[in-house]
Amino acid sequence: MKFPQTLPSTHQQLLEKIIATFSQDLRILGIGASGSFTSDSMDKYSDLDLVIAVEPSEFDAIMKERFEIIDRIGGKLAAFTGEHVGEPRLVIALFEPNTVHVDFKFVALPDAAARVDETKVVWERESYLSDVFQNSQHHFPQPDPQWIEDRFWIWTHYAATKIARGEYFETLEFISFIRQVVLSPLALKQGGFTPFGVRKVEKYLPEFAKQLEETVAIPEPVALTKAVRKCVELYLELREKETVNTNSEAQAVAVAYLDKECGE
């Protein structure tokens, strides 16, 4: 396997240790790497995003032993499972001596076909993992404009009620949700980039990121109201480039409610 040119030496040393350790376990059939490894855009802050393909009949056993297997690599500082991101098969770990973050996603070999981005094989037995990738395509979930439109004006009303009630930190969390789930994914998709929340929006869409700054508020009513209004403004601009059945009545009522209850 030819490693990416941008792979830091610290990460390569750890990856080689991982391959050496996991290849000793006959139940593990292959290791794939995705993310910035695949796009050859790594730096010293990058994670190692690894898919660990397992013989299907041994998957349950591997899941029970995965922390013990990871411990064999040496240098583990801490590790935990990924239920917080809806992925219990994931183990997120931090390794010394160079403080490198590694995501280990354990999957039964056929399940390696279901992936959100391109994944390169870094090690395998025979051609098991390569065959799975060759016969399947990766697909990153795209934002659904109609799904967003069906919810956005109810969300706007919700934000207004939180400001009016004085629940300012709740409103901050809501605005963050809108940036993460609505505004940035739509803008990134329209710009031809992977719509991965707000990740790297500053790099890919600097002008849009500048506008997003106006959705960042302090926990007080005037600032929060301005931020929510900016969210509405940006959403309407993004919606113009999508094909959706708009709910103009809900839009008018929600915006009027925001103005009435949270007017400056």
One Martini backbone bead per residue (centre of mass of N, CA, C, O) as a GRO file, in nm:
protein
  264
    1MET     BB    1   0.093   0.038   0.025
    2LYS     BB    2   0.041   0.367  -0.063
    3PHE     BB    3   0.094   0.645   0.092
    4PRO     BB    4   0.026   0.945   0.157
    5GLN     BB    5   0.205   1.237   0.139
    6THR     BB    6   0.044   1.375   0.399
    7LEU     BB    7   0.136   1.167   0.590
    8PRO     BB    8   0.234   1.160   0.888
    9SER     BB    9   0.476   1.001   1.060
   10THR     BB   10   0.312   0.951   1.316
   11HIS     BB   11   0.074   0.807   1.169
   12GLN     BB   12   0.233   0.587   1.023
   13GLN     BB   13   0.347   0.444   1.269
   14LEU     BB   14   0.069   0.368   1.383
   15LEU     BB   15  -0.049   0.221   1.139
   16GLU     BB   16   0.166  -0.002   1.131
   17LYS     BB   17   0.091  -0.113   1.411
   18ILE     BB   18  -0.200  -0.184   1.345
   19ILE     BB   19  -0.145  -0.380   1.115
   20ALA     BB   20   0.041  -0.575   1.272
   21THR     BB   21  -0.178  -0.651   1.482
   22PHE     BB   22  -0.438  -0.724   1.311
   23SER     BB   23  -0.299  -0.942   1.117
   24GLN     BB   24  -0.284  -1.164   1.355
   25ASP     BB   25  -0.595  -1.173   1.315
   26LEU     BB   26  -0.789  -1.399   1.135
   27ARG     BB   27  -1.071  -1.238   1.162
   28ILE     BB   28  -0.924  -1.021   1.005
   29LEU     BB   29  -0.953  -0.900   0.654
   30GLY     BB   30  -0.944  -0.571   0.686
   31ILE     BB   31  -0.822  -0.230   0.600
   32GLY     BB   32  -0.959   0.094   0.601
   33ALA     BB   33  -0.935   0.432   0.461
   34SER     BB   34  -1.046   0.765   0.525
   35GLY     BB   35  -1.084   1.075   0.430
   36SER     BB   36  -0.787   1.247   0.425
   37PHE     BB   37  -0.640   0.997   0.325
   38THR     BB   38  -0.783   0.975   0.046
   39SER     BB   39  -0.734   1.296  -0.034
   40ASP     BB   40  -0.452   1.392   0.054
   41SER     BB   41  -0.522   1.606   0.337
   42MET     BB   42  -0.318   1.597   0.560
   43ASP     BB   43  -0.231   1.650   0.908
   44LYS     BB   44  -0.142   1.674   1.241
   45TYR     BB   45  -0.475   1.687   1.307
   46SER     BB   46  -0.549   1.424   1.203
   47ASP     BB   47  -0.721   1.149   1.154
   48LEU     BB   48  -0.786   0.800   1.180
   49ASP     BB   49  -1.002   0.637   0.945
   50LEU     BB   50  -1.123   0.313   1.026
   51VAL     BB   51  -1.186  -0.003   0.870
   52ILE     BB   52  -1.292  -0.318   1.015
   53ALA     BB   53  -1.284  -0.622   0.865
   54VAL     BB   54  -1.498  -0.904   0.935
   55GLU     BB   55  -1.576  -1.203   0.992
   56PRO     BB   56  -1.900  -1.269   1.028
   57SER     BB   57  -1.883  -1.515   1.240
   58GLU     BB   58  -1.682  -1.307   1.432
   59PHE     BB   59  -1.814  -1.036   1.513
   60ASP     BB   60  -1.917  -1.071   1.806
   61ALA     BB   61  -1.641  -1.139   1.925
   62ILE     BB   62  -1.494  -0.881   1.844
   63MET     BB   63  -1.679  -0.683   1.995
   64LYS     BB   64  -1.595  -0.797   2.278
   65GLU     BB   65  -1.259  -0.762   2.208
   66ARG     BB   66  -1.169  -0.479   2.093
   67PHE     BB   67  -1.012  -0.354   2.333
   68GLU     BB   68  -0.798  -0.576   2.349
   69ILE     BB   69  -0.691  -0.536   2.062
   70ILE     BB   70  -0.611  -0.237   2.092
   71ASP     BB   71  -0.411  -0.281   2.332
   72ARG     BB   72  -0.188  -0.428   2.153
   73ILE     BB   73  -0.066  -0.173   2.023
   74GLY     BB   74  -0.014   0.055   2.204
   75GLY     BB   75  -0.056   0.376   2.365
   76LYS     BB   76  -0.318   0.393   2.506
   77LEU     BB   77  -0.517   0.635   2.672
   78ALA     BB   78  -0.809   0.620   2.525
   79ALA     BB   79  -1.158   0.482   2.508
   80PHE     BB   80  -1.465   0.475   2.303
   81THR     BB   81  -1.789   0.465   2.210
   82GLY     BB   82  -2.032   0.574   1.933
   83GLU     BB   83  -2.331   0.648   2.036
   84HIS     BB   84  -2.332   0.970   2.001
   85VAL     BB   85  -2.329   0.893   1.664
   86GLY     BB   86  -2.484   0.614   1.609
   87GLU     BB   87  -2.202   0.413   1.656
   88PRO     BB   88  -2.129   0.119   1.822
   89ARG     BB   89  -1.883   0.011   1.631
   90LEU     BB   90  -1.726   0.241   1.747
   91VAL     BB   91  -1.382   0.338   1.817
   92ILE     BB   92  -1.238   0.590   2.019
   93ALA     BB   93  -0.893   0.698   2.005
   94LEU     BB   94  -0.585   0.755   2.201
   95PHE     BB   95  -0.235   0.809   2.116
   96GLU     BB   96   0.077   0.727   2.198
   97PRO     BB   97   0.336   0.970   2.163
   98ASN     BB   98   0.154   1.178   1.945
   99THR     BB   99  -0.145   1.226   1.977
  100VAL     BB  100  -0.353   1.016   1.823
  101HIS     BB  101  -0.645   0.988   1.638
  102VAL     BB  102  -0.875   0.701   1.635
  103ASP     BB  103  -1.101   0.533   1.413
  104PHE     BB  104  -1.285   0.230   1.482
  105LYS     BB  105  -1.465   0.040   1.241
  106PHE     BB  106  -1.661  -0.235   1.296
  107VAL     BB  107  -1.717  -0.485   1.037
  108ALA     BB  108  -1.873  -0.676   0.844
  109LEU     BB  109  -1.770  -0.733   0.539
  110PRO     BB  110  -2.037  -0.660   0.379
  111ASP     BB  111  -2.075  -0.375   0.541
  112ALA     BB  112  -1.843  -0.214   0.390
  113ALA     BB  113  -2.021  -0.109   0.151
  114ALA     BB  114  -2.139   0.089   0.362
  115ARG     BB  115  -2.050   0.417   0.259
  116VAL     BB  116  -1.979   0.778   0.253
  117ASP     BB  117  -1.684   0.726   0.144
  118GLU     BB  118  -1.393   0.689   0.036
  119THR     BB  119  -1.200   0.375   0.048
  120LYS     BB  120  -0.886   0.252   0.143
  121VAL     BB  121  -0.672  -0.003   0.118
  122VAL     BB  122  -0.411  -0.104   0.361
  123TRP     BB  123  -0.528  -0.400   0.429
  124GLU     BB  124  -0.530  -0.764   0.335
  125ARG     BB  125  -0.687  -1.057   0.257
  126GLU     BB  126  -0.624  -1.091  -0.027
  127SER     BB  127  -0.946  -0.945  -0.170
  128TYR     BB  128  -1.190  -0.885   0.014
  129LEU     BB  129  -1.220  -0.572   0.036
  130SER     BB  130  -1.186  -0.492  -0.260
  131ASP     BB  131  -1.437  -0.643  -0.362
  132VAL     BB  132  -1.644  -0.480  -0.208
  133PHE     BB  133  -1.570  -0.199  -0.329
  134GLN     BB  134  -1.598  -0.274  -0.635
  135ASN     BB  135  -1.926  -0.362  -0.577
  136SER     BB  136  -1.944  -0.054  -0.471
  137GLN     BB  137  -2.082   0.257  -0.344
  138HIS     BB  138  -2.044   0.560  -0.233
  139HIS     BB  139  -2.257   0.763   0.006
  140PHE     BB  140  -2.353   1.084   0.079
  141PRO     BB  141  -2.564   1.246   0.257
  142GLN     BB  142  -2.822   1.458   0.162
  143PRO     BB  143  -2.993   1.725   0.169
  144ASP     BB  144  -3.346   1.788   0.224
  145PRO     BB  145  -3.533   2.047   0.127
  146GLN     BB  146  -3.820   1.953   0.205
  147TRP     BB  147  -3.764   1.868   0.492
  148ILE     BB  148  -3.681   2.151   0.579
  149GLU     BB  149  -3.932   2.317   0.500
  150ASP     BB  150  -4.134   2.146   0.686
  151ARG     BB  151  -3.965   2.275   0.956
  152PHE     BB  152  -3.851   2.570   0.969
  153TRP     BB  153  -4.104   2.739   1.083
  154ILE     BB  154  -4.124   2.587   1.346
  155TRP     BB  155  -3.838   2.652   1.437
  156THR     BB  156  -3.874   2.959   1.442
  157HIS     BB  157  -4.090   2.962   1.658
  158TYR     BB  158  -3.926   2.822   1.873
  159ALA     BB  159  -3.709   3.040   1.900
  160ALA     BB  160  -3.901   3.268   1.988
  161THR     BB  161  -3.997   3.135   2.253
  162LYS     BB  162  -3.716   3.122   2.389
  163ILE     BB  163  -3.658   3.420   2.394
  164ALA     BB  164  -3.920   3.519   2.536
  165ARG     BB  165  -3.862   3.327   2.796
  166GLY     BB  166  -3.531   3.325   2.848
  167GLU     BB  167  -3.387   3.081   2.672
  168TYR     BB  168  -3.077   3.135   2.565
  169PHE     BB  169  -2.916   2.867   2.550
  170GLU     BB  170  -3.123   2.717   2.386
  171THR     BB  171  -3.097   2.905   2.140
  172LEU     BB  172  -2.803   2.853   2.079
  173GLU     BB  173  -2.844   2.554   2.013
  174PHE     BB  174  -3.041   2.597   1.781
  175ILE     BB  175  -2.857   2.761   1.593
  176SER     BB  176  -2.648   2.543   1.564
  177PHE     BB  177  -2.837   2.342   1.430
  178ILE     BB  178  -2.894   2.513   1.176
  179ARG     BB  179  -2.605   2.522   1.075
  180GLN     BB  180  -2.563   2.203   1.068
  181VAL     BB  181  -2.847   2.110   0.906
  182VAL     BB  182  -2.896   2.355   0.694
  183LEU     BB  183  -2.698   2.579   0.590
  184SER     BB  184  -2.429   2.431   0.530
  185PRO     BB  185  -2.527   2.189   0.361
  186LEU     BB  186  -2.655   2.357   0.136
  187ALA     BB  187  -2.406   2.524   0.058
  188LEU     BB  188  -2.215   2.288  -0.003
  189LYS     BB  189  -2.382   2.151  -0.217
  190GLN     BB  190  -2.401   2.403  -0.408
  191GLY     BB  191  -2.067   2.405  -0.419
  192GLY     BB  192  -1.969   2.087  -0.448
  193PHE     BB  193  -1.970   1.971  -0.156
  194THR     BB  194  -1.949   1.812   0.128
  195PRO     BB  195  -2.231   1.796   0.362
  196PHE     BB  196  -2.055   1.834   0.663
  197GLY     BB  197  -2.189   2.051   0.791
  198VAL     BB  198  -1.936   2.283   0.915
  199ARG     BB  199  -1.709   2.149   0.783
  200LYS     BB  200  -1.485   2.358   0.619
  201VAL     BB  201  -1.643   2.623   0.541
  202GLU     BB  202  -1.407   2.828   0.550
  203LYS     BB  203  -1.254   2.700   0.307
  204TYR     BB  204  -1.485   2.664   0.080
  205LEU     BB  205  -1.686   2.921   0.211
  206PRO     BB  206  -1.592   3.221   0.305
  207GLU     BB  207  -1.837   3.407   0.249
  208PHE     BB  208  -2.045   3.238   0.400
  209ALA     BB  209  -1.896   3.232   0.672
  210LYS     BB  210  -1.927   3.535   0.720
  211GLN     BB  211  -2.237   3.518   0.749
  212LEU     BB  212  -2.242   3.315   0.988
  213GLU     BB  213  -2.139   3.512   1.205
  214GLU     BB  214  -2.437   3.640   1.236
  215THR     BB  215  -2.532   3.364   1.403
  216VAL     BB  216  -2.352   3.464   1.635
  217ALA     BB  217  -2.422   3.471   1.985
  218ILE     BB  218  -2.534   3.602   2.269
  219PRO     BB  219  -2.716   3.561   2.581
  220GLU     BB  220  -2.933   3.775   2.432
  221PRO     BB  221  -3.211   3.895   2.276
  222VAL     BB  222  -3.102   4.073   2.047
  223ALA     BB  223  -2.883   3.885   1.937
  224LEU     BB  224  -3.068   3.639   1.888
  225THR     BB  225  -3.265   3.769   1.693
  226LYS     BB  226  -3.059   3.840   1.476
  227ALA     BB  227  -2.966   3.549   1.427
  228VAL     BB  228  -3.238   3.432   1.337
  229ARG     BB  229  -3.279   3.625   1.100
  230LYS     BB  230  -3.027   3.527   0.951
  231CYS     BB  231  -3.119   3.243   0.911
  232VAL     BB  232  -3.360   3.315   0.738
  233GLU     BB  233  -3.211   3.464   0.515
  234LEU     BB  234  -3.025   3.231   0.428
  235TYR     BB  235  -3.240   3.025   0.367
  236LEU     BB  236  -3.386   3.179   0.140
  237GLU     BB  237  -3.141   3.189  -0.048
  238LEU     BB  238  -3.106   2.877  -0.067
  239ARG     BB  239  -3.399   2.799  -0.160
  240GLU     BB  240  -3.389   2.928  -0.450
  241LYS     BB  241  -3.196   2.666  -0.547
  242GLU     BB  242  -3.453   2.499  -0.494
  243THR     BB  243  -3.693   2.229  -0.504
  244VAL     BB  244  -3.996   2.343  -0.352
  245ASN     BB  245  -4.267   2.332  -0.131
  246THR     BB  246  -4.390   2.603  -0.008
  247ASN     BB  247  -4.480   2.769   0.317
  248SER     BB  248  -4.605   3.077   0.325
  249GLU     BB  249  -4.783   3.084   0.576
  250ALA     BB  250  -4.581   2.984   0.785
  251GLN     BB  251  -4.371   3.196   0.729
  252ALA     BB  252  -4.537   3.450   0.801
  253VAL     BB  253  -4.612   3.368   1.091
  254ALA     BB  254  -4.326   3.318   1.208
  255VAL     BB  255  -4.207   3.599   1.149
  256ALA     BB  256  -4.425   3.764   1.299
  257TYR     BB  257  -4.374   3.633   1.574
  258LEU     BB  258  -4.082   3.723   1.603
  259ASP     BB  259  -4.141   4.029   1.587
  260LYS     BB  260  -4.347   4.046   1.823
  261GLU     BB  261  -4.180   3.888   2.062
  262CYS     BB  262  -3.865   4.005   1.949
  263GLY     BB  263  -3.865   4.292   1.926
  264GLU     BB  264  -3.661   4.585   1.939
   0.00000   0.00000   0.00000
